[in-house]
Amino acid sequence: MFHSTPTQLCFPPAAGQTIRADFEGGALSSDFGALLLRGIDRQRGLTERFADAIHAKRHPSYIDHPLRDLLAQRIYQIAAGYADANDANSLRHDPMFTRALVDQFLASYAEPPAAIVRDIDHSDDPTYGQQEFAFYNHHYQNHCYLPLFIFEGTSHALVTAYRRPGIRPTGAENARILVRLLSYLRHHWPHTHILVRGDSHCATPEVIDVITSYRGTDFVFGLAGNAVLLRQAAPTLEAARRLPHQRSALAQAHGQALPPSSRLYDEVTYAARSWAQPWRVVLKAEVLRAGDHPRFVVTSLDAPTPAMLYEDLYCARGNCENDIKAVQTDLRSDRTSATTFLANALRLLLACAAYVLHHALRTSTLQHPALAQAQPSTVIVTLFKIATQVNQYKDRILLHLPSACPVKALLHRVTALLYAVPLPGGDTS
């Protein structure tokens, strides 16, 4: 009879004792977090919505696993930090998946909110191969896709995302996306005020016309400066240039550090040639030690003061970049190794679904001081990557976690919220 010697790992001795390791530990896992993801999915119904959005054409006699189980496995893998897998090339209904994400966002509210903020932003996704529709983008200086992300600006909840070719989006393209999204939101939330925020590439006549055609919908967009705007901003800039001399004298008199910059806010009425009407433009006249630094924002809002509109409303859209980073970097939506555009589009949407689970876990279940605002990568390392011994019996599965687990109390609370509280309708699946 052949007897094999277990492979051992050797380490330098410590405290006069030899150290060896083997792979005979039995059923062990380092991904306890999959159970937490399943609990959130049971409460939110995310994978069920995704499965309903796909018109699968598989013959029943060849089906071993339901579509919902396949999606759940892939989404849980991404949410647990496993970016790569053999994606099913047939599951590529991009518009239907996108609708499923919007439905999930709507379902996250118990009742229509009084107001929401739509943050719209594009982000480059570099490609390194012959992927379909990957083009060279001069602004980013590489070949890339240029996906569009839409988040809710106050809660950081993901609304939807679109995989796009690497070329700069036109105003007509952005307008078509907004028409579909705003029409769908208005159908479900007819009285909710919607504020759309975006960078200067969104301030096109097509986008502005679409937004203003919906009742109770406003916009705040960055606006690129030009000769007309700079001429209108000249008096405010001149006043801002005089401020450093006054403030420097006061700072020196009181022994304080010199101010690094000075800024004033003002507003003008401006109409580009392509716009149907003039709009309110807020000016930030900032003077740095290196020179003038004017910035412009165009809006349909009348009430906020110029300083409040720029600092509190417009600048807050910068948080959207952190949300995009969570999807692209932590959940690896930038893993575009498939050759076809539709397969890469599916990967983006699956990563977005993983973000939805992370966001729901972090905001509605964890509410932990150290994790309430944590990125997915932090949650994965802290809660998901926990060594677990798995013992399976006839009637139960018993999991043994480390006795010195540093998040023991938190896991008691989270599992109670996810599983001890009964689901509506008595669903225990």
C-alpha positions as a Markdown table, in Angstrom:
| # | Residue | x | y | z |
|---|---|---|---|---|
| 1 | Met | 0.0 | 0.0 | 0.0 |
| 2 | Phe | 1.3 | 3.4 | -0.9 |
| 3 | His | 1.7 | 5.8 | 2.0 |
| 4 | Ser | 2.2 | 9.5 | 1.3 |
| 5 | Thr | 3.9 | 11.9 | 3.7 |
| 6 | Pro | 1.9 | 15.0 | 4.4 |
| 7 | Thr | 3.5 | 18.1 | 3.0 |
| 8 | Gln | 4.8 | 20.3 | 5.8 |
| 9 | Leu | 5.8 | 23.9 | 6.0 |
| 10 | Cys | 9.0 | 24.6 | 7.9 |
| 11 | Phe | 9.7 | 27.7 | 10.0 |
| 12 | Pro | 12.7 | 28.8 | 12.1 |
| 13 | Pro | 12.5 | 27.6 | 15.7 |
| 14 | Ala | 11.2 | 30.0 | 18.4 |
| 15 | Ala | 11.7 | 29.8 | 22.2 |
| 16 | Gly | 13.6 | 26.5 | 21.8 |
| 17 | Gln | 10.8 | 24.8 | 19.9 |
| 18 | Thr | 10.6 | 23.7 | 16.3 |
| 19 | Ile | 7.7 | 25.0 | 14.2 |
| 20 | Arg | 6.0 | 23.0 | 11.5 |
| 21 | Ala | 2.7 | 23.4 | 9.6 |
| 22 | Asp | 0.6 | 21.1 | 7.5 |
| 23 | Phe | -2.6 | 21.1 | 5.5 |
| 24 | Glu | -4.5 | 18.5 | 7.6 |
| 25 | Gly | -6.8 | 21.0 | 9.4 |
| 26 | Gly | -9.9 | 19.6 | 7.8 |
| 27 | Ala | -12.8 | 21.7 | 6.8 |
| 28 | Leu | -11.6 | 25.3 | 7.4 |
| 29 | Ser | -12.6 | 28.5 | 5.8 |
| 30 | Ser | -11.3 | 32.0 | 5.8 |
| 31 | Asp | -14.5 | 33.6 | 4.5 |
| 32 | Phe | -17.1 | 33.8 | 7.3 |
| 33 | Gly | -18.4 | 37.0 | 5.7 |
| 34 | Ala | -20.3 | 35.1 | 3.0 |
| 35 | Leu | -23.0 | 34.3 | 5.7 |
| 36 | Leu | -23.3 | 38.0 | 6.5 |
| 37 | Leu | -23.7 | 38.8 | 2.8 |
| 38 | Arg | -26.4 | 36.1 | 2.5 |
| 39 | Gly | -28.2 | 37.7 | 5.5 |
| 40 | Ile | -28.3 | 41.1 | 3.8 |
| 41 | Asp | -29.4 | 39.6 | 0.5 |
| 42 | Arg | -32.3 | 37.8 | 2.2 |
| 43 | Gln | -33.5 | 41.1 | 3.6 |
| 44 | Arg | -33.0 | 43.2 | 0.5 |
| 45 | Gly | -33.8 | 40.7 | -2.2 |
| 46 | Leu | -31.0 | 41.8 | -4.5 |
| 47 | Thr | -30.2 | 38.6 | -6.3 |
| 48 | Glu | -33.8 | 37.8 | -6.7 |
| 49 | Arg | -34.3 | 41.1 | -8.6 |
| 50 | Phe | -31.2 | 40.4 | -10.7 |
| 51 | Ala | -32.5 | 36.9 | -11.6 |
| 52 | Asp | -35.9 | 38.3 | -12.5 |
| 53 | Ala | -34.2 | 40.9 | -14.8 |
| 54 | Ile | -32.6 | 38.1 | -16.9 |
| 55 | His | -34.6 | 36.2 | -19.6 |
| 56 | Ala | -32.6 | 33.0 | -19.4 |
| 57 | Lys | -33.0 | 30.7 | -22.4 |
| 58 | Arg | -31.5 | 27.6 | -20.7 |
| 59 | His | -33.3 | 24.3 | -21.2 |
| 60 | Pro | -34.7 | 23.0 | -17.9 |
| 61 | Ser | -33.2 | 19.5 | -18.5 |
| 62 | Tyr | -29.7 | 21.0 | -18.5 |
| 63 | Ile | -30.1 | 23.1 | -15.4 |
| 64 | Asp | -28.3 | 22.0 | -12.2 |
| 65 | His | -28.3 | 25.3 | -10.4 |
| 66 | Pro | -31.0 | 28.0 | -10.6 |
| 67 | Leu | -30.0 | 31.4 | -12.1 |
| 68 | Arg | -30.5 | 33.1 | -8.7 |
| 69 | Asp | -27.9 | 30.8 | -7.1 |
| 70 | Leu | -25.4 | 31.4 | -9.8 |
| 71 | Leu | -25.8 | 35.2 | -9.4 |
| 72 | Ala | -25.6 | 35.0 | -5.7 |
| 73 | Gln | -22.4 | 33.0 | -5.8 |
| 74 | Arg | -20.7 | 35.4 | -8.1 |
| 75 | Ile | -21.9 | 38.6 | -6.3 |
| 76 | Tyr | -20.9 | 37.2 | -2.9 |
| 77 | Gln | -17.5 | 36.3 | -4.3 |
| 78 | Ile | -16.9 | 39.8 | -5.5 |
| 79 | Ala | -18.2 | 41.3 | -2.2 |
| 80 | Ala | -15.8 | 39.0 | -0.3 |
| 81 | Gly | -12.8 | 40.2 | -2.3 |
| 82 | Tyr | -12.6 | 37.6 | -5.1 |
| 83 | Ala | -12.5 | 39.6 | -8.3 |
| 84 | Asp | -11.9 | 36.9 | -10.9 |
| 85 | Ala | -14.2 | 34.2 | -12.1 |
| 86 | Asn | -15.4 | 32.7 | -15.4 |
| 87 | Asp | -18.3 | 35.0 | -16.1 |
| 88 | Ala | -21.3 | 33.4 | -17.8 |
| 89 | Asn | -21.2 | 35.1 | -21.2 |
| 90 | Ser | -24.9 | 34.5 | -21.8 |
| 91 | Leu | -25.9 | 36.7 | -18.8 |
| 92 | Arg | -25.4 | 40.0 | -20.5 |
| 93 | His | -28.7 | 41.9 | -20.5 |
| 94 | Asp | -27.1 | 45.3 | -19.7 |
| 95 | Pro | -30.3 | 47.4 | -19.7 |
| 96 | Met | -32.3 | 44.9 | -17.6 |
| 97 | Phe | -29.5 | 44.6 | -15.0 |
| 98 | Thr | -29.4 | 48.3 | -14.9 |
| 99 | Arg | -33.1 | 48.5 | -14.2 |
| 100 | Ala | -32.6 | 45.9 | -11.4 |
| 101 | Leu | -30.1 | 48.2 | -9.7 |
| 102 | Val | -32.6 | 51.1 | -9.9 |
| 103 | Asp | -35.4 | 48.9 | -8.5 |
| 104 | Gln | -33.1 | 47.9 | -5.7 |
| 105 | Phe | -32.4 | 51.5 | -4.9 |
| 106 | Leu | -36.1 | 52.4 | -4.9 |
| 107 | Ala | -36.9 | 49.4 | -2.6 |
| 108 | Ser | -34.3 | 50.6 | -0.1 |
| 109 | Tyr | -36.7 | 53.4 | 0.9 |
| 110 | Ala | -39.7 | 52.5 | 3.1 |
| 111 | Glu | -41.5 | 55.5 | 1.6 |
| 112 | Pro | -40.7 | 58.2 | -1.0 |
| 113 | Pro | -38.2 | 60.7 | 0.4 |
| 114 | Ala | -38.8 | 64.4 | 0.3 |
| 115 | Ala | -35.6 | 65.0 | -1.6 |
| 116 | Ile | -32.7 | 63.1 | -3.2 |
| 117 | Val | -29.4 | 64.1 | -4.8 |
| 118 | Arg | -28.2 | 62.4 | -8.0 |
| 119 | Asp | -24.4 | 62.5 | -8.4 |
| 120 | Ile | -23.3 | 61.8 | -11.9 |
| 121 | Asp | -19.7 | 61.1 | -12.7 |
| 122 | His | -17.6 | 59.3 | -15.3 |
| 123 | Ser | -14.4 | 57.5 | -14.3 |
| 124 | Asp | -11.7 | 56.0 | -16.5 |
| 125 | Asp | -11.2 | 52.2 | -16.4 |
| 126 | Pro | -7.8 | 51.5 | -18.1 |
| 127 | Thr | -7.6 | 48.5 | -20.5 |
| 128 | Tyr | -4.6 | 46.5 | -21.4 |
| 129 | Gly | -5.5 | 44.4 | -24.4 |
| 130 | Gln | -7.9 | 44.2 | -27.3 |
| 131 | Gln | -11.2 | 44.7 | -25.5 |
| 132 | Glu | -14.1 | 45.8 | -27.6 |
| 133 | Phe | -14.9 | 49.6 | -27.5 |
| 134 | Ala | -11.7 | 50.4 | -25.5 |
| 135 | Phe | -10.4 | 53.6 | -27.0 |
| 136 | Tyr | -7.6 | 56.0 | -26.4 |
| 137 | Asn | -8.8 | 58.9 | -24.2 |
| 138 | His | -6.6 | 62.0 | -24.5 |
| 139 | His | -7.7 | 63.4 | -21.1 |
| 140 | Tyr | -6.7 | 60.3 | -19.2 |
| 141 | Gln | -3.7 | 59.5 | -21.5 |
| 142 | Asn | -4.5 | 55.8 | -21.9 |
| 143 | His | -6.8 | 53.3 | -23.6 |
| 144 | Cys | -9.8 | 52.8 | -21.4 |
| 145 | Tyr | -13.5 | 52.4 | -20.8 |
| 146 | Leu | -15.3 | 55.4 | -19.4 |
| 147 | Pro | -18.1 | 54.0 | -17.3 |
| 148 | Leu | -20.9 | 56.3 | -15.9 |
| 149 | Phe | -21.8 | 56.0 | -12.2 |
| 150 | Ile | -24.8 | 57.5 | -10.5 |
| 151 | Phe | -25.0 | 57.6 | -6.7 |
| 152 | Glu | -27.4 | 59.2 | -4.2 |
| 153 | Gly | -25.3 | 62.1 | -2.9 |
| 154 | Thr | -26.4 | 62.1 | 0.8 |
| 155 | Ser | -26.6 | 58.4 | 1.6 |
| 156 | His | -23.9 | 57.2 | -0.9 |
| 157 | Ala | -26.3 | 54.5 | -2.2 |
| 158 | Leu | -25.6 | 53.4 | -5.7 |
| 159 | Val | -28.5 | 54.1 | -8.1 |
| 160 | Thr | -27.1 | 52.5 | -11.3 |
| 161 | Ala | -24.0 | 52.3 | -13.5 |
| 162 | Tyr | -23.3 | 52.0 | -17.2 |
| 163 | Arg | -20.2 | 50.5 | -19.0 |
| 164 | Arg | -19.3 | 52.9 | -21.7 |
| 165 | Pro | -16.7 | 53.1 | -24.5 |
| 166 | Gly | -13.6 | 55.1 | -23.7 |
| 167 | Ile | -14.6 | 58.2 | -25.7 |
| 168 | Arg | -15.9 | 61.4 | -24.1 |
| 169 | Pro | -19.7 | 61.3 | -23.6 |
| 170 | Thr | -21.8 | 63.7 | -25.7 |
| 171 | Gly | -24.5 | 65.8 | -24.2 |
| 172 | Ala | -27.1 | 63.8 | -26.2 |
| 173 | Glu | -25.8 | 60.5 | -24.7 |
| 174 | Asn | -26.0 | 61.9 | -21.1 |
| 175 | Ala | -29.4 | 63.3 | -21.8 |
| 176 | Arg | -30.8 | 59.9 | -23.0 |
| 177 | Ile | -29.6 | 58.2 | -19.8 |
| 178 | Leu | -31.1 | 60.9 | -17.7 |
| 179 | Val | -34.5 | 60.7 | -19.5 |
| 180 | Arg | -34.7 | 57.0 | -18.8 |
| 181 | Leu | -33.7 | 57.4 | -15.1 |
| 182 | Leu | -35.7 | 60.5 | -14.3 |
| 183 | Ser | -38.8 | 59.1 | -16.0 |
| 184 | Tyr | -38.6 | 55.9 | -14.0 |
| 185 | Leu | -38.0 | 57.7 | -10.7 |
| 186 | Arg | -40.8 | 60.1 | -11.4 |
| 187 | His | -43.2 | 57.2 | -12.0 |
| 188 | His | -42.5 | 55.9 | -8.5 |
| 189 | Trp | -41.8 | 59.1 | -6.7 |
| 190 | Pro | -43.9 | 61.9 | -8.3 |
| 191 | His | -43.4 | 64.4 | -5.5 |
| 192 | Thr | -39.8 | 63.9 | -4.5 |
| 193 | His | -37.5 | 66.8 | -5.3 |
| 194 | Ile | -34.5 | 65.6 | -7.3 |
| 195 | Leu | -31.2 | 67.5 | -7.5 |
| 196 | Val | -28.8 | 66.4 | -10.2 |
| 197 | Arg | -25.1 | 67.2 | -9.6 |
| 198 | Gly | -22.2 | 66.8 | -12.0 |
| 199 | Asp | -19.0 | 68.2 | -13.4 |
| 200 | Ser | -18.6 | 70.7 | -16.2 |
| 201 | His | -19.0 | 68.0 | -18.9 |
| 202 | Cys | -22.7 | 67.7 | -17.8 |
| 203 | Ala | -23.5 | 71.4 | -18.4 |
| 204 | Thr | -24.7 | 70.8 | -21.9 |
| 205 | Pro | -27.9 | 72.1 | -23.4 |
| 206 | Glu | -29.3 | 68.6 | -23.9 |
| 207 | Val | -28.8 | 67.7 | -20.3 |
| 208 | Ile | -30.1 | 71.0 | -18.9 |
| 209 | Asp | -33.2 | 70.8 | -21.2 |
| 210 | Val | -34.0 | 67.3 | -20.0 |
| 211 | Ile | -33.7 | 68.2 | -16.3 |
| 212 | Thr | -35.8 | 71.3 | -16.5 |
| 213 | Ser | -38.5 | 69.5 | -18.3 |
| 214 | Tyr | -39.4 | 67.5 | -15.2 |
| 215 | Arg | -41.3 | 69.2 | -12.4 |
| 216 | Gly | -39.4 | 69.4 | -9.1 |
| 217 | Thr | -36.0 | 68.7 | -10.6 |
| 218 | Asp | -33.0 | 71.0 | -10.4 |
| 219 | Phe | -29.3 | 70.8 | -11.3 |
| 220 | Val | -25.9 | 72.0 | -10.0 |
| 221 | Phe | -23.1 | 71.6 | -12.6 |
| 222 | Gly | -19.6 | 72.8 | -12.8 |
| 223 | Leu | -19.0 | 75.3 | -15.6 |
| 224 | Ala | -15.8 | 75.8 | -17.6 |
| 225 | Gly | -14.6 | 79.4 | -17.6 |
| 226 | Asn | -14.5 | 81.5 | -20.8 |
| 227 | Ala | -13.8 | 85.1 | -21.8 |
| 228 | Val | -17.3 | 86.3 | -21.1 |
| 229 | Leu | -17.4 | 84.7 | -17.6 |
| 230 | Leu | -14.0 | 86.0 | -16.7 |
| 231 | Arg | -14.9 | 89.4 | -17.8 |
| 232 | Gln | -18.0 | 89.3 | -15.5 |
| 233 | Ala | -15.9 | 87.9 | -12.7 |
| 234 | Ala | -13.2 | 90.6 | -13.0 |
| 235 | Pro | -14.6 | 93.0 | -10.3 |
| 236 | Thr | -14.9 | 90.2 | -7.7 |
| 237 | Leu | -11.4 | 88.8 | -8.5 |
| 238 | Glu | -10.0 | 92.3 | -8.1 |
| 239 | Ala | -11.6 | 92.6 | -4.6 |
| 240 | Ala | -10.3 | 89.1 | -3.7 |
| 241 | Arg | -6.7 | 90.2 | -4.7 |
| 242 | Arg | -6.9 | 93.0 | -2.2 |
| 243 | Leu | -7.8 | 90.7 | 0.7 |
| 244 | Pro | -4.4 | 89.1 | 1.2 |
| 245 | His | -2.7 | 92.4 | 1.9 |
| 246 | Gln | -5.3 | 93.3 | 4.5 |
| 247 | Arg | -5.3 | 89.8 | 6.1 |
| 248 | Ser | -1.5 | 89.5 | 6.0 |
| 249 | Ala | -1.2 | 92.8 | 7.9 |
| 250 | Leu | -3.6 | 91.6 | 10.6 |
| 251 | Ala | -1.9 | 88.2 | 10.8 |
| 252 | Gln | 1.5 | 89.8 | 11.3 |
| 253 | Ala | 0.2 | 92.2 | 13.9 |
| 254 | His | -1.2 | 89.3 | 15.9 |
| 255 | Gly | 1.7 | 86.9 | 15.3 |
| 256 | Gln | -0.4 | 84.5 | 13.2 |
| 257 | Ala | 0.5 | 82.5 | 10.1 |
| 258 | Leu | -0.2 | 84.2 | 6.8 |
| 259 | Pro | -3.4 | 83.0 | 5.1 |
| 260 | Pro | -2.7 | 80.7 | 2.1 |
| 261 | Ser | -5.5 | 82.0 | 0.0 |
| 262 | Ser | -8.5 | 84.4 | 0.0 |
| 263 | Arg | -11.8 | 83.9 | -1.7 |
| 264 | Leu | -15.0 | 85.7 | -2.4 |
| 265 | Tyr | -18.3 | 84.5 | -3.8 |
| 266 | Asp | -20.6 | 86.2 | -6.2 |
| 267 | Glu | -23.2 | 85.4 | -8.8 |
| 268 | Val | -24.0 | 86.5 | -12.3 |
| 269 | Thr | -26.6 | 85.7 | -14.9 |
| 270 | Tyr | -25.1 | 83.9 | -18.0 |
| 271 | Ala | -26.4 | 82.2 | -21.1 |
| 272 | Ala | -24.2 | 80.3 | -23.5 |
| 273 | Arg | -25.1 | 80.5 | -27.1 |
| 274 | Ser | -26.4 | 76.9 | -27.1 |
| 275 | Trp | -28.6 | 77.4 | -24.0 |
| 276 | Ala | -32.3 | 78.0 | -24.3 |
| 277 | Gln | -32.3 | 80.6 | -21.5 |
| 278 | Pro | -29.9 | 82.3 | -19.1 |
| 279 | Trp | -29.1 | 80.6 | -15.8 |
| 280 | Arg | -27.7 | 81.6 | -12.5 |
| 281 | Val | -23.9 | 81.2 | -12.4 |
| 282 | Val | -22.1 | 81.2 | -9.0 |
| 283 | Leu | -18.5 | 82.5 | -9.0 |
| 284 | Lys | -15.8 | 81.5 | -6.6 |
| 285 | Ala | -13.1 | 84.1 | -6.9 |
| 286 | Glu | -10.1 | 82.6 | -5.1 |
| 287 | Val | -6.6 | 84.1 | -5.1 |
| 288 | Leu | -3.7 | 81.8 | -4.2 |
| 289 | Arg | -0.1 | 82.6 | -3.8 |
| 290 | Ala | 0.5 | 81.2 | -7.2 |
| 291 | Gly | -2.2 | 83.4 | -8.8 |
| 292 | Asp | -5.9 | 83.7 | -9.5 |
| 293 | His | -8.1 | 80.5 | -9.3 |
| 294 | Pro | -11.6 | 81.3 | -10.4 |
| 295 | Arg | -14.3 | 78.6 | -10.6 |
| 296 | Phe | -17.9 | 78.6 | -11.9 |
| 297 | Val | -21.0 | 76.7 | -11.1 |
| 298 | Val | -24.3 | 76.9 | -13.0 |
| 299 | Thr | -27.6 | 76.0 | -11.3 |
| 300 | Ser | -31.3 | 76.3 | -11.5 |
| 301 | Leu | -31.6 | 76.8 | -7.7 |
| 302 | Asp | -32.5 | 80.3 | -6.5 |
| 303 | Ala | -32.5 | 80.0 | -2.7 |
| 304 | Pro | -28.9 | 79.1 | -1.6 |
| 305 | Thr | -26.4 | 81.9 | -1.2 |
| 306 | Pro | -23.4 | 81.7 | -3.5 |
| 307 | Ala | -21.1 | 80.5 | -0.7 |
| 308 | Met | -23.6 | 77.8 | 0.5 |
| 309 | Leu | -24.3 | 76.6 | -3.0 |
| 310 | Tyr | -20.6 | 76.2 | -3.9 |
| 311 | Glu | -19.2 | 74.9 | -0.6 |
| 312 | Asp | -22.1 | 72.9 | 0.8 |
| 313 | Leu | -23.9 | 71.7 | -2.4 |
| 314 | Tyr | -21.5 | 71.5 | -5.2 |
| 315 | Cys | -18.3 | 70.6 | -3.4 |
| 316 | Ala | -20.1 | 67.7 | -1.6 |
| 317 | Arg | -20.2 | 65.9 | -5.0 |
| 318 | Gly | -16.5 | 65.1 | -4.5 |
| 319 | Asn | -17.6 | 62.3 | -2.1 |
| 320 | Cys | -18.9 | 60.5 | -5.2 |
| 321 | Glu | -15.3 | 59.8 | -6.2 |
| 322 | Asn | -14.8 | 57.8 | -3.0 |
| 323 | Asp | -17.9 | 55.7 | -3.8 |
| 324 | Ile | -16.5 | 55.1 | -7.3 |
| 325 | Lys | -13.2 | 54.1 | -5.8 |
| 326 | Ala | -15.0 | 51.5 | -3.6 |
| 327 | Val | -16.6 | 49.9 | -6.7 |
| 328 | Gln | -13.6 | 50.1 | -9.0 |
| 329 | Thr | -10.7 | 49.4 | -6.6 |
| 330 | Asp | -12.2 | 47.5 | -3.6 |
| 331 | Leu | -14.7 | 45.4 | -5.5 |
| 332 | Arg | -12.7 | 45.3 | -8.7 |
| 333 | Ser | -15.1 | 46.5 | -11.3 |
| 334 | Asp | -12.0 | 47.6 | -13.2 |
| 335 | Arg | -11.2 | 43.9 | -13.8 |
| 336 | Thr | -12.0 | 44.1 | -17.6 |
| 337 | Ser | -10.0 | 41.0 | -18.7 |
| 338 | Ala | -12.9 | 39.7 | -21.0 |
| 339 | Thr | -12.5 | 40.5 | -24.7 |
| 340 | Thr | -16.2 | 41.4 | -25.3 |
| 341 | Phe | -17.8 | 44.6 | -24.2 |
| 342 | Leu | -20.9 | 42.9 | -22.9 |
| 343 | Ala | -19.0 | 40.6 | -20.7 |
| 344 | Asn | -17.1 | 43.5 | -19.2 |
| 345 | Ala | -20.4 | 45.4 | -18.8 |
| 346 | Leu | -21.7 | 42.4 | -16.8 |
| 347 | Arg | -18.7 | 42.5 | -14.5 |
| 348 | Leu | -19.3 | 46.1 | -13.7 |
| 349 | Leu | -22.9 | 45.4 | -12.8 |
| 350 | Leu | -22.0 | 42.5 | -10.6 |
| 351 | Ala | -19.5 | 44.6 | -8.8 |
| 352 | Cys | -22.2 | 47.3 | -8.4 |
| 353 | Ala | -24.5 | 44.6 | -6.9 |
| 354 | Ala | -21.7 | 43.7 | -4.4 |
| 355 | Tyr | -21.4 | 47.4 | -3.5 |
| 356 | Val | -25.2 | 47.5 | -2.8 |
| 357 | Leu | -24.8 | 44.6 | -0.3 |
| 358 | His | -21.8 | 46.3 | 1.3 |
| 359 | His | -23.6 | 49.6 | 1.6 |
| 360 | Ala | -26.7 | 48.0 | 3.1 |
| 361 | Leu | -24.6 | 46.0 | 5.6 |
| 362 | Arg | -22.6 | 49.1 | 6.6 |
| 363 | Thr | -25.5 | 51.6 | 6.9 |
| 364 | Ser | -28.4 | 49.5 | 8.2 |
| 365 | Thr | -26.8 | 46.7 | 10.1 |
| 366 | Leu | -23.3 | 47.5 | 11.3 |
| 367 | Gln | -23.7 | 51.1 | 12.5 |
| 368 | His | -20.4 | 50.6 | 14.3 |
| 369 | Pro | -18.2 | 53.6 | 15.0 |
| 370 | Ala | -15.2 | 52.1 | 13.3 |
| 371 | Leu | -17.0 | 50.6 | 10.4 |
| 372 | Ala | -20.0 | 52.9 | 9.7 |
| 373 | Gln | -18.0 | 54.8 | 7.1 |
| 374 | Ala | -15.5 | 52.1 | 6.2 |
| 375 | Gln | -14.7 | 51.2 | 2.7 |
| 376 | Pro | -15.5 | 47.7 | 1.5 |
| 377 | Ser | -11.9 | 46.6 | 1.7 |
| 378 | Thr | -11.9 | 47.5 | 5.4 |
| 379 | Val | -15.1 | 45.6 | 6.1 |
| 380 | Ile | -13.7 | 42.5 | 4.2 |
| 381 | Val | -10.5 | 42.4 | 6.3 |
| 382 | Thr | -12.3 | 43.1 | 9.6 |
| 383 | Leu | -15.5 | 41.0 | 9.4 |
| 384 | Phe | -15.2 | 38.7 | 6.4 |
| 385 | Lys | -11.8 | 37.2 | 6.6 |
| 386 | Ile | -12.3 | 35.3 | 9.8 |
| 387 | Ala | -10.9 | 31.8 | 10.2 |
| 388 | Thr | -13.8 | 29.3 | 10.6 |
| 389 | Gln | -13.8 | 25.6 | 11.3 |
| 390 | Val | -16.7 | 23.8 | 9.5 |
| 391 | Asn | -18.2 | 20.7 | 11.0 |
| 392 | Gln | -21.1 | 19.2 | 9.1 |
| 393 | Tyr | -23.5 | 16.7 | 10.7 |
| 394 | Lys | -26.7 | 15.0 | 9.4 |
| 395 | Asp | -29.0 | 17.7 | 10.7 |
| 396 | Arg | -26.8 | 20.8 | 11.1 |
| 397 | Ile | -23.6 | 22.6 | 10.2 |
| 398 | Leu | -21.6 | 23.9 | 13.1 |
| 399 | Leu | -19.1 | 26.7 | 12.7 |
| 400 | His | -16.3 | 27.3 | 15.1 |
| 401 | Leu | -14.7 | 30.8 | 15.2 |
| 402 | Pro | -11.6 | 31.8 | 17.0 |
| 403 | Ser | -12.0 | 32.2 | 20.8 |
| 404 | Ala | -10.1 | 35.4 | 20.7 |
| 405 | Cys | -12.0 | 36.9 | 17.8 |
| 406 | Pro | -11.6 | 40.7 | 18.1 |
| 407 | Val | -15.1 | 41.5 | 16.7 |
| 408 | Lys | -17.0 | 38.9 | 18.7 |
| 409 | Ala | -19.5 | 41.3 | 20.2 |
| 410 | Leu | -20.1 | 43.0 | 16.9 |
| 411 | Leu | -20.8 | 39.6 | 15.2 |
| 412 | His | -23.3 | 38.7 | 17.9 |
| 413 | Arg | -25.2 | 42.0 | 17.2 |
| 414 | Val | -25.0 | 41.7 | 13.4 |
| 415 | Thr | -26.1 | 38.0 | 13.2 |
| 416 | Ala | -29.0 | 38.8 | 15.5 |
| 417 | Leu | -30.2 | 41.6 | 13.2 |
| 418 | Leu | -29.7 | 39.5 | 10.1 |
| 419 | Tyr | -31.2 | 36.2 | 11.1 |
| 420 | Ala | -32.9 | 36.4 | 14.5 |
| 421 | Val | -35.4 | 39.1 | 13.3 |
| 422 | Pro | -38.0 | 37.3 | 11.1 |
| 423 | Leu | -38.4 | 38.4 | 7.5 |
| 424 | Pro | -41.7 | 39.7 | 6.2 |
| 425 | Gly | -43.9 | 36.9 | 5.0 |
| 426 | Gly | -42.1 | 34.3 | 7.1 |
| 427 | Asp | -39.4 | 33.6 | 4.5 |
| 428 | Thr | -36.6 | 31.6 | 6.1 |
| 429 | Ser | -34.7 | 30.5 | 3.0 |
